[in-house]
Amino acid sequence: MTMNRAILLLFFPFILSCGSDTQRTYTIADDITFLADDALGGRETGTEGEQKAAHYIADRMKHIELEPKGNAGSYFQTFTFKPSNDPHEEVKFIDAGNGTTTGTNVVGYIDNGANKTVIIGAHYDHLGFGGRGSLHRGENAVHNGADDNASGVAVMLQLADRLKEGNKGSNYLFIAFSGEEMGLLGSNFYSKNATIDLSKANFMINMDMVGRLKPEKTLAIHGTGTARIWPQVLNSVNKDFDLVLKESGIGPSDHTSFYLQDIPVLHFFTGQHEDYHKPSDDHEKLNYEGMQAISDYILEIITELDDDPKLTFKKTKNESEQVPRFKVALGVIPDYLFDGNGMRIDGISEDKPAQKAGLEKGDIVVKLGKHEVTDMMSYMKALSTFEEGMTTMVTVNRNGEEVEKEVTFLKSN
């Protein structure tokens, strides 16, 4: 936590008024420090904290001299919906009234007079004081969402600043989405109520959780099957990262909304961690050099394609439809960036079956009961065969040795 709440609220108008000062230079750290402060109350969609974040982002876009591309000549595009307690119920956008919530997308544009447009987006909303989606156990607390997703917004704003003076072969649309944590609402709304002609959209880049690059520099990129040229471009300009490429254009972030409009997409992601959806996701834990490297890499990708013709969209297999339903949980955070044999554990939840069985961070699950585990999908398929209260043996690779532990499953939350 970086700043006393009362002090930040007192000086908030001053911060915004200074945003138009063209002499001010902003860093990725500046933007994250502001967005992930307690004073914004976790930036939950429809709250005062979300509005403060929206106005900060709009002021930053104005400082960069982006053209407002929201509604009515502003940077803001609002959308209204009625929240539901059923996570499987499709949210419908409606007129404002009793019991409704209004979210705000923030939209800026660089018009280079080109015949194609690159869309660059990141969601800025988070979980407020917890509620549905939080993995925190205990009293309500501010979920600052530094990695999720102040990190993506900060990189997006830096890219806007860098693209303002270069790469004239495309126009650029920058969108900070709200409502992502409630079901990709802001991106869904924008993709169906766009303020530009989406038929000219060349591709969409989404940055969601890019703040925790690990020492081995593993970077996951999803959507690499949505245009044939993606693997070639991503590998040819890569100098810094161990890339994990995932083909599907469908995933739990805002690129999905644009993929469903037949637009090639890429989603950049540095992996899940033990602070995910918890109050401890704070700015002090981020890798700022890693975010700068990701910004540089994305700029190289955009530059490589600047003079090329518009990409051809390609449908991909919907991997999310293949995910089996399971009734129990092991109580681990998988390492989604691991591409070796098995499922590597990146974190252990307190008082859950894995901890009670003696599993450790870094263990690689290779067998669950009689089921071989070769990757994340086979792990989930194996998990789906168990019921609450069942006991089985789990085999892990621990520092090159196979270790067996007995685990008793609890109900999945």
N, C-alpha and C positions, 0 to 999 in steps of 0.2 A: 504494500500500500504506500503510495508515494506522496500524498498531499492531504493535509487536514481538510475534511469535507467542508467545513464552514468557510475556510479560506478560499477554496476553489469556487464555491458558490458565490462568494462575495465578488470575486474577480472575473467571473464568467463573462459578463458583458464586455469587460476590458479585453479579454482574450479574443473575443470575436471581432471587436472593433480594430484590433491590431492585425487581424488576419489579412486585411487588404493592403497592408504595408508591403510594397513590392521589394523592400530591402531585406525582409525577413527570409531566412533560409530554414526550411523545415527538414528534419531528419525522420527516418522511420521510427526512431526511439521517441521523438517528440509526439508523433501522432498516437503511438501505442500508449504512452504514458498518460495522455489525456483521455483516450477512449476507455482505458482499463482502470480508471480511478474509481474509488468507492463513491465519489460524488455523483456518478452517473447511474448508480443503483443497479448495475448489471444490464442496462440497455434492453430491458424486455419490451417487446413490441407493444405500442400503445401507451407507454408510460412517459412521464416527464423526462426520465433519463434517456429514453430513445430519442425524444425530441431535441435534447441538448446535443446528443451525438449527431443527429441529422443536421442541425444548424452548424455544428463545427465542421462537418464534412463539406457542406455547401460553401462555407466560408473559405475552406481550403481550395475548393474547385474555383471559386472566384479569384483567389490569390494566384492560382495557376493560369487564370484567364481562359478557363473552359467556358464554352457557350452553354447557358442553361438549357437543358433539354427535358425538363419535367413538364408539368402542365402550366398553362397560362403564363408562359415566359419565365417560369421559376425553375429552380433546381429540383423541386419536389414533385413527386407523383404519389398521391395517397390512394389507399385501397382499404375498404371496410368489409368486415366479416363478423360473423357470430361465432365465438369460440365454442368448441365442443370438447367434452370429456372423453369422447370415443376416438382413439387415435386412428381407427380404421375408417372413420366417416370422412367423406370428401367435403372440404370446406367450400362454401359458396360465397362469392362476393356479392354484397347487398348494399342498399342505401343505409346511411347512418340512422340509428334509432336506439331504443332501450336495449341494453345487453350486447351492443356491438362494440367492436374494437377497430380502431383505425391505425394502420401502419403507414410508414412513409419510406418510399425509395428515394434516393438522391442521385440525380442523373446529370452528367456533364458531357460535352461533345467537342471534338476538334474536327472542323469541317475543312478538309483539304481539297474539296471539289473533286474527289476521286469517285470512281464508279463502284467501289467496294468499301465495306466498313468492318473493322475489327471491334468486337465487343469485349471489354475487360471488366470483370465483376468480382465482387466479394461481399458477403453479408456482414452487416455490422451489429445486428441484434444479438442478444444472448438471453440468459435464463432469469434475469432479475435476481430475486432472492431465493431461487431454487424452483420448487414446484415440479411439475411433470418434466421428466428429462434429466433432472439432477441425480447425480450418484452420491451426493453428500448425505451422510447420516448424522443427525444431530439438529441443533437449533438452526432456524433460518439464518442465512448469511448471504452477503452480496457475492454473486458469481460474476467476477470481473471479465472473464473471457478474453484474456490477453492473447492466447494462442487462437482461441475460438471466439471471434475471429477478428480481433483488432489487428492481428498480424497480417491478414490478407488485405484489409482495408489500407493499411499503411503502405504495403508494397504497391497496391493499385494506385495510390496517390503519387507515389514516387514515379511510377511508370508514366502517369499522366504528365508530370512535370518534364520528364525526359523526352517524351514523344511530342511535346508542344513545338519543339524546334527541329525535329527531324522526321525521316520516313514519310515522305509526302505522297507515297503511292496508295495510301489508304486514308479513310476517315477513321476516327476513333471515338467510340462511345464508352463512357465509364459509368458504371452503376454500382452504388452501394445499396444492397438489398436489405430490407427488413423482413420479418416474418419467416426467416429460414428455419429457425428452431421450432416453429409451429407447423412446419410442413411445406417448405419452399414456397411460401405464399407470395412474397414480393416478386420473385423471379417468375412465378407462374402468372401473376397478374401482368407483369411487364411484357412477357412473351406474347400475351393475347391482347395487350393494349399498348403496343409499342409506339414510341414517339418518333421513330424513324421507320423507313421502309425496310422491313426485315428481309425482303427478297434480295437486298444488296449486302446482307451480312455475310462476310467471308468465313469467319470462325469466331467462336466465343472462348475466352480464357477465364477460368474460374480459380480463385485462390482461396482455399478454405483450410485453415490450420497449417500455415507454412512457417511457424515460429520456433519449432523444436528440432531443427536439423541436428542429427547426432554426429559424433566424431567420425563415423564411417561414411558420412555424407550420402546416405541413402535417401533418394527422392522418388516418391511414387507419382506417376502421371497416369490418370485415368482418361479414357476416351480416345485412346490411340488407334482404335479401329474405325473411327468416324470419318477419316479421310485416308486414302491410301498412302499419301506422302508423309504422314506423321512420323512413323518410326525412322525413316531416312533422315528427316530434318532434325528430330530430337537427338539422334545419335551423332549426326555430323557436326553440330554446333556445341556438343557437350564436352567440356574440359574438366569439370569439377566433381561430377556426381556419379554415384553408383545408381543407375536408373532401374526402377521396377515399373515396367510398362503394362498397363491393364487396358484391354481393348474396349470394354463396354462403355457406352455413352450414358447408361443409366446408373445412377448412384445417389447416395443420400446428401446431395448438395445441389447448388443452384444451376450447374451446367446442364442437369437433366431437363430443365424447362426449355432450354434452347435446343438440345438434342431432339426433343419431341416436336420441334418446329423445323426439323430437317436441316439443322445447322451443325457443321463440324465443331467439336468441343474438345477442350483439354481441361482437366482438373488437377492442380498441383497440391501435394499433401506430404507433410514430413512425418506423419505417423501419430498414432494415439499414445497416451501416456497416463500416468497415475493421477494427474491433476485434471483430466478430461471431465467436464461438466461438474466441477467442484469449485468451491470458493478459493482454492489454492492455485488456480490458473492465473497467476499474476505476472506482471511484466518483468520482474527480476529474473525469472526463470527462462527467458527467451534467448535464442541464439541470434544476435543482431548481425553478426558477420554472415551467418547462414542466410538470413533474409536478403541481405545485400547481394549475395551470390545468386540467389534465386531470381531477384529482380534483374540482374545482369543477364542471366540465362534466358529469361522470357523475352527481354529486349532483343537478344541475338536471334531468337526464333522468329519474332515479328519482323526484324530486319531482313532475315534470310528470305522471307516470303513477300517482302514489300513490292517487288517488281513482277512477281509471278501472277498468272491468271487466277481467277477466283477458284477456290478449292471445290471439288465435287464431293458432296455428302455421301456417306456410306452407312447403312444400317448395321448395327452390331447385335450380337446375341445379348439378350437381357439376362445377365447373371443373377440379378435379384430374384427373378422368378424361379430360379433353381435352388434358392436357399431353403433348406428343410426347416420345418417348424419343430421346435423342441420345447419340452416342458420343464427341463431342469437346467441348472447352471453349475459350472465348475467353480466360478468365482475368480476368473483370471482376466487380465487385459491381454489380448493377443497382440503379437508384433505383426502388424499388417504389412510391414515392409520386408519381412523375412521371406526369401524365395528359395530356401534350401528344403531339405526333406523333413517333413513334420510341421508342427505348429509351435513356434517359440513363444514362451510366456514373457510378456513385457512388464507385467505387474500383477500383484496378488491382492485381492480384496480382503479386508479384515473380516474375521469370523465367518469365512465361507469354506466350502468343502476343500478347496485346494490348500488353503492355509492349514486347516486342521489335519490334512493328510501329509503335510510336510513338503509340499511342492515349493519351488523357489523361482524367483525371477531369473530368467536366462535358461531355465529348463526347456527342452524341446520335446513336446509330447509326440511319441512315435506309435503308441498303441493305447487304445481305450477299450478295456475289456478284450473281446476277440477281434476288434476292428483295427486294422492298420490305419495309421494317420500319416498321410504323405503331404498334405497341404491344408489350408484353411477350410476348403470345401469338404474334404473327407473328415476333418475334425467335427464339423457341424453335422454331417450325416451320421457320424458315430454317436454324437451327443443326442440326436433325435430318437435313438433307440431305447433310451433309459427313462425310467419313471422316478418320481420323488420317492426317496427312501431306499432305492436300490443301491447296492454296494458292488463295486468292481475294482479290478486292479488297473492302474494307469502306469504305463511304462514311459520313462523320459530319458533322454540323452542329457546327462549332466557332465559337462567338461570331458566329453569323449567316452564316458562310461554309462552303461544302461542301469537305471535305478527303477525299482518297482515300489509303488505306494498304493495302499488301499484307500479308496475314496468312497464316501457315502453322499449321494446327491441330494441337494435341496431343490425346492421349487424355483423355477426361473421367475424373476420379477417382471 
